[in-house]
């Protein structure tokens, strides 16, 4: 069994670039950066940044180009792919993430509140976590629900 699955949560390093293929379908490419914090052998905190090339096709490409910009946060789910080509007599390689889906994160410079629009926050209710969009409120019934009262 083989698995090629990638999840990346990071910030865009450049604005998305939308192009059309000869077939008419859209392709969007952009860069993302992820950070890793660790302690070195001396016990000092170190930061390491990795840069990723992202490519997305179809309707998701159009949405990414429309809503994302440099500095935006996003979660990308996809697969790793390495392309190769000849240029000036040399073989060139490029490894990129071909995205299947993208979830948009917080927007840089969003004004109005301390929580970013579109961000999710968790709240506890009855022992289970409920995710709600910021600004939305869920009204829970005050009485307990008896499972015997459910008709199915």
Residue pairs with C-beta under 8 A, 6 or more apart in sequence:
4 79
4 80
5 77
5 78
5 79
6 76
6 77
6 78
6 79
6 80
6 97
7 75
7 76
7 77
8 32
8 34
8 52
8 54
8 75
8 76
8 97
9 34
9 73
9 74
9 75
9 76
9 105
10 32
10 33
10 34
10 35
10 52
10 73
10 74
11 32
11 33
11 71
11 72
11 73
11 74
12 30
12 31
12 32
12 68
12 69
12 70
12 71
12 72
12 74
13 30
13 31
13 32
13 33
13 51
13 70
14 30
14 31
14 70
15 30
15 68
15 69
15 70
16 28
16 29
16 30
16 64
16 65
16 68
16 69
17 28
17 29
17 30
17 65
18 26
18 27
18 28
18 61
18 62
18 65
19 26
19 27
19 28
19 29
20 26
20 27
21 27
25 57
25 58
26 57
26 58
26 59
26 61
26 62
26 65
27 55
27 56
27 57
27 61
28 55
28 56
28 57
28 60
28 61
28 62
28 64
28 65
29 53
29 54
29 55
29 56
29 96
30 54
30 64
30 68
31 51
31 52
31 53
31 54
32 51
32 52
32 54
32 74
32 76
33 49
33 50
33 51
33 52
34 49
34 50
34 52
35 47
35 48
35 49
35 50
36 47
36 48
36 49
36 50
37 45
37 46
37 47
37 48
38 45
38 46
38 48
39 45
39 46
40 46
52 96
52 97
53 94
53 95
53 96
53 97
54 76
54 78
54 96
54 97
54 99
55 81
55 96
55 97
55 98
55 99
56 64
56 76
56 78
56 98
56 99
56 102
57 98
60 99
60 100
60 101
60 102
63 102
64 74
64 99
64 102
67 104
68 74
68 102
68 104
69 108
71 108
71 109
72 104
72 105
72 106
72 107
72 108
73 104
73 105
73 106
73 107
73 108
74 102
74 103
74 104
74 105
75 102
75 103
75 105
76 97
76 99
76 101
76 102
77 99
77 100
77 101
77 102
78 97
78 98
78 99
78 100
78 101
79 97
79 98
79 100
80 95
80 96
80 97
80 98
81 95
81 96
81 97
81 98
82 93
82 94
82 95
82 96
83 93
83 94
83 96
84 91
84 92
84 93
84 94
85 91
85 92
86 92
104 118
105 116
105 118
105 119
106 116
106 117
106 118
106 119
107 116
107 117
107 118
110 116
110 117
113 134
113 135
115 121
115 134
115 135
116 134
117 134
117 135
118 133
118 134
119 134
120 131
120 132
120 133
120 134
121 131
121 132
121 134
122 129
122 130
122 131
123 129
123 130
123 132
124 130
125 138
125 140
130 138
132 138
